[in-house]
């Protein structure tokens, strides 16, 4: 009996030691928790100002720990919310930036990086907060964390992390919009929250076969019309596969980032090819092209004002477009007699042109973005500052991926197609 008890005690001791060893080797785990007034669901009204807080919590222990780097991209529906500029408050050395994403979301980016060997954070740390204005008029929206990370000391990766979202309720009727990516238009639907969408007729697109509807712009998460319930306002994206009939242009491949944009402007008659089956995506865009594009978008209206520009002869492919643009104040000349139809258009000029056209159409142009996050924000011309701030907030003109806005860089044809496609989606 004594030997049996000794064996049992030894077994229990060994088990305990193994458990302690496993616990010692267990790495930290974290939760990026978003909340508004301490809640994860809140009823709001149009015009409300809400304060979103991000708290980083250690899930595996209540002990403090060293932080070497952390980040979170707090995503919000730009059709439902607008950032209140200057509202951000953060813990020491946490930097923020608000950016437009490829879909209808924007992301409020919070980042911390220690260059001195790490800093001790409490097990529950308030990382920061910022404010959003509710601009939606119906439905519901969700704010969520994307790509939350707490880096390991050696930079080999990040610790396990999860997120806690916040849902905002404005009304019981949610909208679903169908983004066809250059295909034929599909009407949106409005359903009761928790209801099912009706599967619409498949769109068509020259050179492509429709492969279904997806939750994400990269078309990796299929939407199931029989099971998936609508709980927030959303966009669904059409998936496409080349059907073998070939692309519309020889120099635009299906995998190019601007392929859907080129297809959209081409199928809607806004931009033409440059001849011999080419689109010339990296060629510059000149002033005559821009006014002609907007003139087509407007339905090729007639203008009664006489042309005073000496460099715009009668009978040119852009003559009537220039006449209309000048009459409406959408694109003005350099002087009373010079328009510069062949002059290249810069990115800030493109922003100003779209801004004036949007105001002419009485669109909502109140959105503004803080351009100070871009390293070359000081190069934005004073006359273009308001237009660039609006264009960035509206997701029309984004950075180049290296921290630059390139306001005076040339607006090449593929970028122009992308800006026009985005503009048509917000108009």
Secondary structure, DSSP 4 states (H G I P E B T S, - for coil): -HHHHHHHHHHHHHHHHHHHHHHHHPPPEEEEEEEBTTBSEEE--TT-EEEEEEEEEESS-SS-EEESEEEEEEEEETTTEEE-TT--EESTTEEEEEEE-SSSEEEEEEEEE-SSS-EEE-SEEEEEEEEEEE---SSEEEEEEEEEEEB-TTSS-B-EEEEE-EEEES-SEEEEEEE-TTS-----EEEETT-BPPPPPPP-BTTEEEEEEESSTTS-SB--TTTPBP-S-EEEEEEEEE-SS--SSTT--TTSTTHHHHHHHHHTTS----BTTB--TTSB-BHHHHHHHHHHHTT-----SPP--TTS-TT-TTHHHHHHHHHHTSS--SBTTB--TTSBPBHHHHHHHHHHHHHHTT--------GGGSTTGGGS-GGGHHHHHHHHHTTSS---SSS---TTSB-BHHHHHHHHHHHHHH-
